[in-house]
């Protein structure tokens, strides 16, 4: 049971790698299949995965890999007598680098009458540092006429943003996206966050419309309610 020839490998995808190898001599018995072992660190058995392939075709596509990661592979052949020795480990095969994954919805860490402290969790970015986060804000649930607030590298680690000068007791709709050197992620799902209620504003334009001996009639312009009447 000779071992298969060393692995030529290729990876043009972020989550998979295609392996091909030369079929070994079965020493008088048909090759029944192969075992493929792979992982990020050949010296750490706890990180290795093993796949058994019942096929005489000397190729396999390994899926569910991490993007922007270097994997190592080796193969052994099986016949009715047993298993061959493992091939040497392949050279490192890098999966394709991709932008960060979609962030989870942002949430309100604190809601004041005119401020929202918004937080979010950093998404998986394939090993690349996240350079910035952008926040998209709208008062429309369909995100029409949304305003994009661009972040910067200095604030990227905070995963927070304080929105100020907002209207009290008002719903705002927000999305977040992350950006690395590879590019921006898709926008997150939409969150609906509301500012809290507050006391009314001062009345305006108070004036006397009728002044009699025992009574006075006043009129004024009512303030914005910013909450229940």
C-alpha positions, 0 to 999 in steps of 0.5 A, a space after each residue: 500500500 504505497 502512499 499517494 504522491 505529494 499533494 498539489 493543492 489549490 484554493 480560489 475560494 474563501 471557504 473551500 480548497 480542492 485537493 488532487 493527488 496521484 493514485 498510488 500503487 495498490 500492491 495488487 489490491 484495488 484502492 478502496 478510498 482515502 483518508 484526508 487529514 487537514 488543519 491550521 497547525 500540523 503540530 497540534 493534533 487537537 486542531 486536525 480534522 480527518 475525512 474518509 472518502 470511499 472512492 478511487 478518484 484521487 481528488 476531494 474538495 474540503 469545505 467549511 474552511 475559514 477565509 484568509 487562513 492557511 491550511 495543511 493537508 495530507 492523504 493516506 490510501 486504503 485497500 482491503 489490507 489496510 491503510 498506507 502511510 500518510 503523505 508529507 504535509 502539503 505546503 500551506 494553502 491560503 484560503 481567499 481573503 474576504 471582507 468582514 462578515 455581516 455584523 449583528 444588529 446594533 442596540 441602544 446601550 443608553 437612550 436619552 431624550 436627545 441622545 442614543 448611545 449605540 453599540 454593536 459586536 465586531 464581526 469575524 474579519 478573517 484575521 484582518 483588523 477592522 479599520 472602521 465602522 459606518 452607521 446608517 441612520 434613518 427615521 424611515 423603517 425602509 431606510 429611505 433618505 438614510 444618512 451614513 455616518 463614517 467612522 475612522 480607525 481611531 474609533 474602530 475598537 470601541 464599537 460605540 457611537 453616540 448620536 446627538 441632537 435627536 428628537 425625544 420619543 422618536 424611533 430611529 432606524 440604524 444599520 452598521 457595517 465593518 470595513 477592513 483592507 479587503 473591503 466593506 461588509 454588507 449592512 447589518 439588519 435594521 435596528 429600531 431604537 427610540 429616544 426617551 420622553 422628556 418634559 414639554 418645551 416652553 410655550 411661546 407667543 403668550 399674549 392677551 386676547 381679552 382683558 375684562 374687569 374680572 377676567 383675562 383670556 390668554 392664548 399661546 402656541 403649544 410646544 412640541 409634545 415629545 411624547 404622550 399628550 
